[in-house]
Each structure stands twice: as structure tokens, then as C-alpha cells.
Amino acid sequence: MTGRSNLSPECLRYYKKLIAGLLITGGCFLLLEHLFTFDGFDIEFLGHEYYGIGMILTGFLLMVKREQIKHIVKAIRRKDIKGIIDEGERKK
């Protein structure tokens, strides 16, 4: 053991996609479980729906590439809806 990580960038990208997919799937499961168990959604402070939405958002944020973040922030500041939807890559 050298104490150094032998994980390559490709391997880390794979694990990042895997974790994001699990978060999105788990969040969708929590939302559907709450919908079918309680016949709708309620406004409970720490309910299933908030955990599900949080998991889905976290999963999608994990999938954003680091270089896309500055383009997304620029599009948000310009209030460019097409740029935000198209990951901030659309330029005027």
C-alpha cells in the first residue's frame, strides 16, 4: 500500500454517473412511494417528497461538468433561458 489512489479519471467519471443515477432513481422512488401510499403530496417539513426532490437535484448536480458551471452562471446572470436550458453553451 502506497497510500495513493489508483483510480483513473475514467473510473471516477463512471462512479460519479453511477452515484448520480442511484440518487435520481432513489429520489423518484421516494416521490412515487409517497404519492401511492398517501394518495398525493402534503406539506410536511421533513417528508418523503422533500428528500426525493433533494436526491434528484443532487443527482443532476453531480452530472454537471466543472467547465459547464461557469457558462451556466453566466447564462443565469444574463437571464438567458435558452442558454440555461442548453447548459449555458449558447452565446449571443
N, CA, C and O of each residue as an XYZ file, in Angstrom:
368
protein
N       0.826     -1.182      0.000
C       0.000      0.000      0.000
C       0.875      1.251      0.000
O       1.731      1.429      0.866
N       0.647      2.091     -0.965
C       1.422      3.324     -1.061
C       0.664      4.513     -0.506
O       1.259      5.566     -0.277
N      -0.638      4.372     -0.283
C      -1.436      5.486      0.194
C      -1.942      6.370     -0.922
O      -2.675      7.326     -0.671
N      -1.560      6.063     -2.165
C      -2.026      6.842     -3.305
C      -3.202      6.137     -3.957
O      -3.293      4.909     -3.946
N      -4.083      6.915     -4.514
C      -5.244      6.349     -5.193
C      -4.865      5.974     -6.617
O      -4.218      6.753     -7.317
N      -5.260      4.803     -7.039
C      -5.001      4.366     -8.404
C      -6.229      4.520     -9.296
O      -6.276      3.956    -10.389
N      -7.207      5.270     -8.845
C      -8.414      5.461     -9.639
C      -8.126      6.429    -10.783
O      -7.659      7.546    -10.561
N      -8.401      6.000    -11.971
C      -8.195      6.855    -13.138
C      -9.378      7.812    -13.282
O     -10.432      7.579    -12.690
N      -9.218      8.884    -14.059
C     -10.337      9.812    -14.274
C     -11.554      9.134    -14.904
O     -12.691      9.491    -14.597
N     -11.320      8.158    -15.783
C     -12.445      7.445    -16.397
C     -13.218      6.656    -15.348
O     -14.447      6.603    -15.382
N     -12.495      6.046    -14.423
C     -13.126      5.276    -13.351
C     -13.932      6.197    -12.429
O     -15.037      5.850    -12.013
N     -13.385      7.351    -12.118
C     -14.096      8.299    -11.269
C     -15.349      8.828    -11.955
O     -16.382      9.011    -11.310
N     -15.262      9.077    -13.279
C     -16.447      9.511    -14.025
C     -17.532      8.449    -13.993
O     -18.716      8.764    -13.867
N     -17.123      7.179    -14.109
C     -18.081      6.079    -14.060
C     -18.784      6.039    -12.706
O     -20.007      5.911    -12.647
N     -18.020      6.147    -11.616
C     -18.622      6.119    -10.287
C     -19.526      7.327    -10.053
O     -20.556      7.220     -9.389
N     -19.134      8.474    -10.602
C     -19.955      9.671    -10.472
C     -21.293      9.482    -11.178
O     -22.337      9.858    -10.645
N     -21.265      8.899    -12.382
C     -22.509      8.621    -13.104
C     -23.352      7.586    -12.366
O     -24.576      7.704    -12.301
N     -22.694      6.579    -11.815
C     -23.406      5.534    -11.086
C     -24.102      6.099     -9.849
O     -25.267      5.794     -9.596
N     -23.393      6.918     -9.085
C     -23.974      7.516     -7.880
C     -25.106      8.469     -8.247
O     -26.144      8.487     -7.586
N     -24.903      9.270     -9.313
C     -25.959     10.189     -9.737
C     -27.200      9.421    -10.181
O     -28.320      9.814     -9.854
N     -27.015      8.347    -10.912
C     -28.151      7.536    -11.339
C     -28.891      6.921    -10.166
O     -30.121      6.864    -10.160
N     -28.141      6.460     -9.169
C     -28.775      5.898     -7.971
C     -29.540      6.965     -7.192
O     -30.624      6.696     -6.676
N     -28.987      8.165     -7.104
C     -29.685      9.247     -6.412
C     -30.978      9.626     -7.128
O     -32.013      9.814     -6.488
N     -30.919      9.738     -8.448
C     -32.112     10.096     -9.214
C     -33.165      8.999     -9.101
O     -34.345      9.288     -8.904
N     -32.744      7.746     -9.223
C     -33.685      6.629     -9.113
C     -34.283      6.552     -7.710
O     -35.490      6.360     -7.560
N     -33.456      6.698     -6.699
C     -33.950      6.667     -5.321
C     -34.907      7.811     -5.025
O     -35.908      7.625     -4.334
N     -34.600      8.997     -5.547
C     -35.489     10.142     -5.354
C     -36.830      9.944     -6.032
O     -37.873     10.276     -5.470
N     -36.801      9.401     -7.242
C     -38.062      9.104     -7.941
C     -38.865      8.058     -7.177
O     -40.088      8.161     -7.082
N     -38.184      7.052     -6.632
C     -38.875      6.033     -5.841
C     -39.545      6.655     -4.617
O     -40.685      6.315     -4.302
N     -38.850      7.565     -3.922
C     -39.446      8.203     -2.750
C     -40.670      9.030     -3.121
O     -41.671      9.017     -2.404
N     -40.596      9.750     -4.241
C     -41.750     10.542     -4.671
C     -42.933      9.648     -5.028
O     -44.065      9.922     -4.631
N     -42.671      8.583     -5.774
C     -43.756      7.674     -6.157
C     -44.315      6.938     -4.944
O     -45.524      6.728     -4.850
N     -43.449      6.548     -4.021
C     -43.903      5.852     -2.819
C     -44.824      6.749     -1.999
O     -45.850      6.294     -1.494
N     -44.460      8.015     -1.867
C     -45.304      8.946     -1.123
C     -46.619      9.188     -1.859
O     -47.674      9.293     -1.233
N     -46.558      9.276     -3.176
C     -47.767      9.508     -3.965
C     -48.749      8.350     -3.820
O     -49.940      8.578     -3.605
N     -48.271      7.118     -3.933
C     -49.169      5.971     -3.888
C     -49.572      5.592     -2.466
O     -50.668      5.070     -2.263
N     -48.723      5.837     -1.489
C     -49.062      5.493     -0.108
C     -50.061      6.475      0.484
O     -51.027      6.069      1.130
N     -49.834      7.765      0.266
C     -50.670      8.791      0.880
C     -51.631      9.444     -0.108
O     -52.283     10.429      0.241
N     -51.737      8.930     -1.318
C     -52.649      9.450     -2.352
C     -52.441     10.932     -2.631
O     -53.410     11.676     -2.780
N     -51.209     11.361     -2.699
C     -50.905     12.744     -3.023
C     -49.699     13.227     -2.235
O     -49.015     12.456     -1.561
N     -49.461     14.525     -2.341
C     -48.336     15.140     -1.649
C     -48.868     16.113     -0.609
O     -49.863     16.797     -0.848
N     -48.220     16.179      0.530
C     -48.597     17.128      1.562
C     -47.404     18.039      1.853
O     -46.313     17.851      1.314
N     -47.630     19.003      2.694
C     -46.574     19.963      3.008
C     -45.989     19.616      4.376
O     -46.108     20.394      5.323
N     -45.377     18.482      4.474
C     -44.721     18.088      5.712
C     -43.264     18.543      5.627
O     -42.625     18.409      4.583
N     -42.746     19.078      6.726
C     -41.419     19.698      6.681
C     -40.326     18.723      6.274
O     -39.517     19.047      5.405
N     -40.275     17.560      6.864
C     -39.238     16.584      6.529
C     -39.877     15.322      5.961
O     -39.637     14.221      6.457
N     -40.679     15.483      4.936
C     -41.382     14.345      4.363
C     -40.613     13.688      3.235
O     -39.540     14.141      2.836
N     -41.194     12.602      2.732
C     -40.581     11.854      1.636
C     -40.353     12.722      0.405
O     -39.338     12.594     -0.280
N     -41.311     13.610      0.133
C     -41.213     14.377     -1.109
C     -40.003     15.306     -1.113
O     -39.370     15.484     -2.154
N     -39.674     15.896      0.023
C     -38.511     16.788      0.063
C     -37.200     16.012     -0.048
O     -36.263     16.460     -0.709
N     -37.138     14.856      0.594
C     -35.950     14.015      0.444
C     -35.803     13.550     -1.002
O     -34.696     13.531     -1.541
N     -36.915     13.177     -1.628
C     -36.875     12.728     -3.017
C     -36.418     13.827     -3.958
O     -35.575     13.604     -4.827
N     -36.979     15.018     -3.781
C     -36.587     16.151     -4.628
C     -35.121     16.499     -4.396
O     -34.393     16.796     -5.344
N     -34.688     16.463     -3.142
C     -33.278     16.735     -2.833
C     -32.342     15.722     -3.464
O     -31.282     16.082     -3.977
N     -32.734     14.449     -3.426
C     -31.900     13.411     -4.043
C     -31.829     13.590     -5.554
O     -30.764     13.426     -6.149
N     -32.959     13.924     -6.180
C     -32.976     14.126     -7.632
C     -32.104     15.317     -8.010
O     -31.311     15.226     -8.947
N     -32.238     16.431     -7.297
C     -31.414     17.607     -7.592
C     -29.934     17.333     -7.378
O     -29.101     17.770     -8.172
N     -29.599     16.619     -6.321
C     -28.200     16.267     -6.070
C     -27.655     15.387     -7.184
O     -26.515     15.564     -7.615
N     -28.457     14.442     -7.652
C     -28.035     13.577     -8.754
C     -27.771     14.360    -10.025
O     -26.784     14.114    -10.718
N     -28.660     15.310    -10.337
C     -28.450     16.112    -11.540
C     -27.250     17.046    -11.388
O     -26.517     17.267    -12.352
N     -27.043     17.592    -10.196
C     -25.885     18.462     -9.991
C     -24.573     17.691    -10.080
O     -23.556     18.249    -10.494
N     -24.585     16.428     -9.701
C     -23.376     15.610     -9.850
C     -23.014     15.403    -11.322
O     -21.843     15.231    -11.658
N     -24.011     15.419    -12.186
C     -23.765     15.158    -13.600
C     -23.247     16.382    -14.358
O     -22.791     16.254    -15.494
N     -23.313     17.561    -13.744
C     -22.824     18.769    -14.407
C     -21.302     18.746    -14.406
O     -20.676     18.517    -13.371
N     -20.717     18.982    -15.562
C     -19.254     19.025    -15.653
C     -18.745     20.348    -15.094
O     -19.434     21.366    -15.162
N     -17.554     20.327    -14.552
C     -16.999     21.513    -13.894
C     -16.900     22.709    -14.846
O     -17.170     23.840    -14.444
N     -16.521     22.471    -16.087
C     -16.368     23.592    -17.019
C     -17.710     24.162    -17.459
O     -17.761     25.279    -17.975
N     -18.803     23.416    -17.266
C     -20.122     23.923    -17.627
C     -20.660     24.892    -16.585
O     -21.529     25.708    -16.892
N     -20.163     24.815    -15.371
C     -20.725     25.615    -14.284
C     -20.575     27.108    -14.561
O     -21.520     27.865    -14.342
N     -19.396     27.553    -15.043
C     -19.219     28.992    -15.290
C     -20.109     29.472    -16.422
O     -20.568     30.614    -16.395
N     -20.369     28.624    -17.428
C     -21.270     29.009    -18.513
C     -22.714     29.086    -18.015
O     -23.474     29.960    -18.434
N     -23.083     28.181    -17.133
C     -24.435     28.209    -16.576
C     -24.632     29.457    -15.723
O     -25.685     30.091    -15.789
N     -23.627     29.817    -14.921
C     -23.726     31.011    -14.078
C     -23.834     32.255    -14.948
O     -24.617     33.152    -14.636
N     -23.063     32.332    -16.039
C     -23.157     33.476    -16.954
C     -24.539     33.564    -17.578
O     -25.094     34.656    -17.702
N     -25.103     32.424    -17.972
C     -26.437     32.415    -18.572
C     -27.496     32.840    -17.555
O     -28.459     33.520    -17.909
N     -27.324     32.444    -16.307
C     -28.276     32.855    -15.268
C     -28.186     34.359    -15.040
O     -29.213     35.020    -14.885
N     -26.979     34.906    -15.018
C     -26.813     36.352    -14.821
C     -27.390     37.145    -15.986
O     -27.932     38.232    -15.785
N     -27.278     36.613    -17.211
C     -27.852     37.276    -18.386
C     -29.355     37.054    -18.493
O     -30.026     37.679    -19.313
N     -29.882     36.151    -17.651
C     -31.289     35.742    -17.696
C     -31.640     35.193    -19.070
O     -32.709     35.469    -19.614
N     -30.726     34.420    -19.611
C     -30.889     33.794    -20.919
C     -31.448     32.382    -20.720
O     -30.713     31.448    -20.398
N     -32.753     32.247    -20.915
C     -33.415     30.965    -20.661
C     -32.882     29.881    -21.594
O     -32.652     28.751    -21.163
N     -32.684     30.217    -22.871
C     -32.167     29.214    -23.813
C     -30.762     28.771    -23.417
O     -30.425     27.594    -23.548
N     -29.955     29.687    -22.942
C     -28.611     29.342    -22.502
C     -28.603     28.470    -21.265
O     -27.769     27.575    -21.130
N     -29.543     28.736    -20.355
C     -29.641     27.914    -19.146
C     -30.071     26.506    -19.515
O     -29.506     25.532    -19.019
N     -31.068     26.394    -20.382
C     -31.559     25.078    -20.786
C     -30.489     24.324    -21.559
O     -30.331     23.114    -21.393
N     -29.760     25.033    -22.397
C     -28.733     24.402    -23.220
C     -27.389     24.399    -22.493
O     -26.341     24.480    -23.133
N     -27.413     24.307    -21.166
C     -26.232     24.199    -20.311
C     -25.282     25.380    -20.437
O     -24.076     25.239    -20.235
N     -25.821     26.532    -20.769
C     -25.005     27.732    -20.797
C     -24.061     27.829    -21.972
O     -23.225     28.733    -22.003
N     -24.159     26.936    -22.939
C     -23.226     26.942    -24.062
C     -23.686     27.864    -25.191
O     -22.880     28.232    -26.045
N     -24.952     28.240    -25.211
C     -25.469     29.088    -26.276
C     -25.009     30.520    -26.039
O     -25.179     31.047    -24.940
N     -24.430     31.157    -27.049
C     -23.916     32.518    -26.901
C     -24.658     33.439    -27.850
O     -25.087     33.030    -28.929
N     -24.805     34.692    -27.433
C     -25.482     35.680    -28.287
C     -24.485     36.417    -29.137
O     -24.865     37.287    -29.920
